[in-house]
Amino acid sequence: YKLKKERWIAVEGVHTGQFVYCGTKAQLAVGNVMPLVKMPEGTVVSMCEEKASDRGRIARASGSSCMIVGHSDDGRKTRIRLPSGSRKTVPSTCRAVVGITAGGGRMDKPV
C-alpha cells in the first residue's frame, strides 16, 4: 500500500491519526472509502458520488447520511436513500465513505 495524505470530510467515530483505507479491497469499517457494489444493503454511507469519480456529491452536510437500499440483479446500479428521504439510483461503481458525516446536532439549541 502507498501512504498518501488526503483531506476530506470526517465521519463520526474517526479519530486523529487513524488510518483510512480506500478501494475495492478495503474492509467495511467506519471511515473507509469503497465502491457501493462492495457494500451490503442497509449500510449507512456519506459523501456518496452521483457519477463515478466525481469526488462525492451526496450527503456532505454535517450529520447527514445515505443508506443503501438495494443492488440491481446485474450489479450495475445501486439504489440509495438520500437524506431527504427520496430514493435515487446511481451506478454501482460510485464510491462512498462508510459512516455518518461528523458534526451532527450543530443546530440544536440548549434548553
N, C-alpha and C positions, 0 to 999 in steps of 0.2 A: 504494500500500500504506500501511497505517496502522501506525505503530510502537507496539506495545503490549507492555508488560513483563509477563511471567507467570513463575511459578515452577512447575517440575515436575521429575520425576526425570531425572537426566542419563544419557546413554548413552556408551559408550566411543568415544572419538575426537572428542568435542565439547570445545572449549576456551573459556576465559573471553572474553567479548566477541564470540563468534561469532553471526552472525545465523541464526536458525532460522525456517523458513517453514512455515506451516500452511495446509491447504486442498486442494481438488481440483487446483489448478494448480501446487502445489509440486513441485519436482523430486525424484527418487528419490535422496536423499543422506542420509548419516548425520545423525540429529538432527531431520530434518523430520517433520512430522505430516501424514498424509494418509489418505484412506479406503482400506480394504482392496481395494476394487474397482479402484483405480488402480495397485496393486502387482502385479508378475508373480509366478508361482509360484516358490517357493524363497526368497523374500525373508525375511530374519530381522528380526523386529519385537519390540518390548517395549511394555509399558503399553497393551495392547490392550483395547478395550471389549467387554463382553459384549452390551450393548444399545446402540443408537445414543445418543450424547451422555451416557454415564454417567461420563465423565472417566477411563476406564482402570481396569480391574479385574484383568486377567490379566497375569502376568509383570512384577511390580513389584519383586520382591526383588533384591538385589544379584547380578549375574552371570547372571540368568535371561533367557530369551528364548523366543519362539514362532516357528514357521516356517509360512508359508503353503503349504498342501499343494495346494489347488486351488480353482477357482471353479465354481459351477454354470453350466449352459448358459444359463439365463435371466439370470444376473448378479445375482441377489438374495441368494444365500447364498455364504459362503466357508468353506472347511474349513481349520482351523489345527491344528498340532501343539503341544500345551501342554508346559511344562517337565517335567511328569511323564511324558510320552511318549504320553499319551492324545490322541485327536483330538476336536475339538469343531467344530460347525457354528454360525457366527454370521452375522448379517446383513452384507451387503457394505457397508452404509453406515457401519459401525463404523470408528472411526479408530484408528490406532496410530502409535507412534514407530518410525522406521527405525533398527535397531541393537540391540545387546545392552546391557542395563542395566549401568551402571558399578559398580565395587566387587567384581568377581569375584575369587575367591581370598582373600576375607576370612577364611574359616575355616581356611585352610591353616596348619599349624604349622611352624615352622622345624625342620630336621633336625639 
